[in-house]
Amino acid sequence: MGNNKGGSKKNAATTSERGGHKKNAATTSEMTAQTGSPSKYRKNRKDSRDWRLVIRTRPRILCLLALLGLFLLCCFVGYQKWSEKESKGKVGESSPVQVSFNFTGHSLFVFGDSTVDAGNFGFTAHPYGIDYKGMTPRFTNGRTIADYLAIKMGTQIPKAYNSLGSDELKDDTVNINFAAGGCGLLTNTMPIRCATMLDQVNQMVEARPGNSKGQRVVYFVSAGANDFVFNFNGNPEGFAKELVGKMESYMEVKALRVNELLVSRGGARTFLINNIGPIGCIPDKSINWSRICNETLNEGVKAYNMKLVDVLKKFQNDFNVSIILADSDKMFTDMVDHPLQFGLKNITHPCCGDWNAKDNKFDCRNQTEVCSNRNEFLFFDGAHFTQNANKVFVDYCILGRVCYPIESV
């Protein structure tokens, strides 16, 4: 009987367990009835995890999402500012229209200073011209921007005015370079006598009094930098006003003196006018030959460049000629800000130059050591670009990236 009692207890326990199963089954059935199906119930449980639950259970994920959102916001704001900056011209408020230029078949006459001089100043000694065909009277290791412009145009490189005989001066097929190193817009730019812009215009009138009928010509002018280098008076706005006044008077004199020569006799007349780069950043003028520039000097250059645009627009309207602004300021700034884009590794020191404390400038002379990797330097001496930098400038100009029709500026 004891066994039977034990068995009864066991059966009761079994019955109890079975009852538990029934109870669980009933509960499951009840949940199924309420939710429709077990899978739908699980879905409802998942949907019930609102943001408060996420905060309590997934703080790291929330932080990462917040940081990602902040990063994307910063990228968007940065892009907007960059885009706005890129869309504006360096020399005016409006956006310059980028137009590629084709000067094939044009003649070329050059005016200005050492940036384009081909020998009118005098013969420059070695190592100037070290990468040219033999010795060359240019203020760089090879070719100037005027040389590369002629090459791009498919015309002969202009010869120095002082090197030509009377027959060549009168020869319509000879391109002439009137530029003189050290000279500028002011008559007293240099303590020595040199051909000013007005002198250069008169030389052209005497050399070519009437040979341009039906001829397509580009007149390239690169001047004004020497005036800031040698004569800046410390008053940015005042000096810029004086300098641009000289440029305006020369442009007017040129137009009046050679109106028939340049404008009225047919043929395409194009003036390519260089503005001035940030002179305060060249090795001769920067502070300790670093990227710390003489900003007072640069303020004057900026003021001049802005005023120059107005003068050129007036000249174009008055004499119905085509004027293109060569934006040296933008090209210089781009090469300094993004040197690797142009293959440059040194943008502060000259390739050739020993510091002359007496004259406060770099001297590049016959005995001066010259760098071997010249294509990686922005400056050949303390004030002039290497030929590689000159080539980059002309390439970008012809593509319309740093040269613009004046009406679009």
LINTA-V220049 format. One line per field, one symbol per residue. psi: psi as a letter, one per 20 degrees, with the letter a starting at -180 (. if undefined). burial: 1 if it has 9 or more other C-alpha atoms within 8 Angstrom, else 0. Layout:
psi->???
burial->???
This chain:
psi->hhhhghhggghggghgghhggggghggghgghhhigqhhhghghgghinahhhgghhlhggggghghgggghggggggggggggghiqqhjrhroqpopqpokpiqrpppqcbihjpjjhhrpprpjpjhjrnaqpmqlaidqrhhghggghikrqppqpgiiqrhghhiohipqpoiqppirbhqhkgqiqprorggghghhgghhmhkjjpjppqpoppnrhghhhghjpjinggghgggghhggghhgggggghkghghgijrqpoppoppaprnhiiqhhiroklajornhgghgggggghghhggghgggghhjlrpppponhgggggghhhmhhhjkpiojhqqhppppohgilrpporhipppqhmhiiqgpgaiiqqrhghgggggghghijhjpqphii.
burial->0000000000000000000000000000001100100101100000001000011000100100000000000000000000000001101100110110000001111111111111111001111111010011111111111111111110101111100100001000011111111111110011000111110110111001000110111111111111110001000110111011011101110110011011101010111111111111111111101101110111111111111110111011000011111111111111100010000101111111100100001111100100000111111111111111111111011111111111011
